[in-house]
Amino acid sequence: MDTATPAVTVALHDGASVIASSGQVDARRHGELLLPAVDRVLAEAGVKLDAVTGVVVGVGPGPYTGLRVGLVTAATFGSALAVPVHGICTLDGLAYAAGQDGLEGPFAVATDARRKEVYWARYEDARTRTGEPAVDRPADIAEALAGLPVAGQGAVLYPEAFPDARGPEHVAAGALAALAAERLAAGQELLEPQPLYLRRPDAQVPKNYKVVTPK
């Protein structure tokens, strides 16, 4: 599952292929949409939740509130089912999906970080990220990414900085699951299911906050 972007996306993977998936784009309703999506996917596959042997969750980078929904839900499932919970960088999942769509490297991935910024990373190919994810204003990285195709909603939102926009626009849990299964089969360690924020949350305590206590 992944809620690090406006897409609320869930998939069930059997280790070889995706057997059911769901995806809805709504940046304000992650909490409302995620559990019904899990129910739909399980129903489509004809299995119960207790058949799940592991959970993979996108760790971002992404906005604070939406990202937390997926991580907390994944942790809850892991605890209730006594199964491992693995993290995958959301940008890696999007890069993998772009590769499935036929995009060959090198290329970059960019998602909407709000505040007129993008979360982004550069890739040698669909499976190989070069460097760490970052958050920047599009104009500040346009020269560094000049000539590269850029997948993701960030490229669509800022065509003046990223003229060669490619799909997919949002990450899909099916690609996230397939990448995780591939890495696990190869004996690679996945990330801890901890949020990758890259910056402070939008919600903060106001400055000069006046504390009022009863006398």
C-alpha positions in Angstrom: 0.0 0.0 0.0 1.0 3.6 -0.5 -0.5 6.9 0.6 2.6 9.2 0.1 1.0 10.9 -3.0 -2.5 11.9 -3.9 -3.1 8.3 -4.9 -4.5 5.8 -2.4 -3.2 2.6 -3.8 -3.4 -1.1 -2.6 -2.4 -4.3 -4.2 -2.2 -8.0 -3.4 0.9 -9.9 -4.7 1.5 -13.6 -4.5 5.3 -13.5 -4.9 5.1 -13.9 -8.7 2.5 -11.4 -9.9 -0.2 -8.9 -8.8 -3.5 -10.7 -8.3 -5.7 -7.7 -7.3 -5.2 -4.0 -7.1 -7.1 -0.7 -6.4 -6.1 2.9 -6.9 -7.9 6.2 -6.3 -6.6 9.7 -6.5 -7.8 12.0 -3.8 -5.3 14.1 -1.9 -7.7 14.8 1.0 -9.2 11.4 1.8 -6.4 9.0 2.4 -7.8 7.9 5.8 -11.3 7.4 4.4 -10.3 5.5 1.3 -7.4 3.2 2.4 -9.3 0.5 4.4 -12.2 0.2 1.9 -9.5 -0.3 -0.8 -7.9 -3.1 1.2 -11.4 -4.7 1.6 -12.0 -4.5 -2.2 -8.6 -6.0 -3.1 -9.0 -8.9 -0.7 -12.6 -9.5 -2.0 -11.4 -9.4 -5.6 -8.7 -11.9 -4.8 -11.1 -14.1 -2.9 -9.0 -14.2 0.3 -9.2 -13.1 3.9 -6.8 -10.7 5.6 -5.3 -13.5 7.6 -3.9 -15.0 4.4 -1.5 -12.1 4.1 2.1 -13.1 4.9 3.8 -9.7 4.7 3.1 -6.0 4.2 4.9 -3.6 2.0 4.3 0.1 2.4 5.6 3.2 0.6 7.7 5.3 3.0 7.6 8.5 0.9 8.9 11.1 0.6 5.4 12.6 0.9 3.3 15.1 2.8 3.0 14.4 6.6 -0.7 13.5 7.0 -1.2 11.3 3.9 2.0 9.5 4.4 1.2 8.6 8.0 -2.1 7.0 7.1 -0.4 4.3 5.1 2.4 3.7 7.6 0.2 3.5 10.6 -2.2 1.1 8.8 0.7 -1.1 7.6 2.1 -1.2 11.1 -1.3 -2.1 12.6 -1.8 -5.0 10.1 1.8 -6.2 10.8 1.1 -6.3 14.5 -2.4 -7.9 14.2 -1.2 -10.6 11.8 2.3 -11.1 13.3 3.8 -10.6 9.8 6.8 -8.5 8.7 6.3 -5.0 7.4 8.7 -3.7 4.8 9.3 -0.2 3.5 9.9 0.9 -0.1 10.8 4.4 -1.2 7.7 5.7 -3.1 9.9 7.2 -5.8 11.5 3.8 -6.4 8.0 2.3 -6.9 7.2 5.0 -9.4 10.4 4.5 -11.2 9.8 0.8 -11.4 6.3 1.4 -12.8 7.8 3.8 -15.4 10.1 1.0 -16.4 7.2 -1.3 -16.7 5.6 1.2 -19.1 8.7 1.1 -21.3 10.7 4.1 -20.0 14.4 3.3 -20.2 17.1 5.1 -18.2 18.6 7.4 -17.4 15.6 9.3 -16.2 14.2 11.1 -13.1 11.0 10.9 -11.0 9.2 13.8 -9.5 6.1 14.0 -7.3 4.2 16.9 -5.9 5.6 18.1 -2.6 3.3 21.1 -2.4 4.7 24.6 -1.6 5.6 24.8 -5.3 8.2 22.1 -4.7 8.8 18.5 -5.9 10.2 15.4 -4.3 12.5 13.9 -6.8 15.3 11.4 -7.5 17.5 10.4 -10.5 17.6 6.9 -11.8 20.1 5.0 -14.0 17.3 2.6 -14.9 14.0 1.5 -13.4 15.6 -0.5 -10.6 18.7 1.7 -9.8 18.4 5.1 -8.0 21.5 7.3 -8.1 21.7 9.4 -5.0 19.1 10.1 -2.3 15.6 11.5 -2.7 15.4 15.3 -2.3 12.9 18.1 -2.2 13.5 21.3 -4.3 11.8 23.9 -6.4 11.5 22.8 -10.0 13.4 25.8 -11.3 16.4 25.0 -9.1 16.8 21.5 -10.5 15.7 22.1 -14.1 19.3 22.5 -15.4 20.5 19.4 -13.5 17.8 17.3 -15.1 17.9 18.9 -18.6 17.5 16.4 -21.3 16.1 13.7 -19.1 12.6 12.4 -19.2 10.8 12.9 -15.9 8.0 10.6 -14.7 5.4 11.5 -12.1 2.9 14.3 -11.3 5.7 16.7 -10.5 6.7 16.8 -14.2 3.1 17.3 -15.2 2.6 20.2 -12.8 5.8 22.0 -13.9 6.3 21.5 -17.7 8.5 24.6 -17.9 11.1 22.9 -15.8 10.4 19.3 -17.0 9.4 19.5 -20.7 9.8 15.7 -21.2 7.0 14.5 -18.8 6.3 10.8 -18.8 3.9 8.4 -17.1 2.8 7.1 -14.8 1.6 10.2 -13.0 1.1 8.4 -9.6 2.6 5.4 -8.0 0.7 2.1 -8.1 0.8 -0.4 -5.3 1.2 -3.2 -7.8 4.6 -1.8 -8.9 5.6 -1.3 -5.3 4.7 -4.9 -4.4 6.5 -6.3 -7.5 9.6 -4.4 -6.8 9.6 -5.5 -3.1 9.0 -9.2 -4.2 11.9 -8.9 -6.6 14.3 -7.5 -4.0 13.3 -10.0 -1.4 13.7 -12.9 -3.8 17.3 -11.6 -4.5 18.0 -11.5 -0.8 18.1 -7.7 -0.5 17.1 -5.9 2.6 14.2 -3.5 2.4 13.7 -0.3 4.3 12.3 0.0 7.8 8.7 1.2 7.6 9.6 4.7 8.8 8.4 7.9 7.1 10.8 9.8 4.8 9.6 13.4 5.2 12.6 15.4 4.0 11.2 18.5 5.6 9.0 19.6 8.6 5.2 19.1 8.5 3.0 22.0 7.4 1.1 22.0 10.8 3.2 23.7 13.5 2.6 25.4 16.8 2.1 29.1 16.2 4.9 31.4 17.2 4.4 33.5 20.3 1.9 30.9 21.5 0.3 32.0 24.7 -0.2 29.3 27.3 -3.3 29.8 29.4 -3.6 27.8 32.6 -6.2 28.1 35.4 -5.2 30.0 38.5 
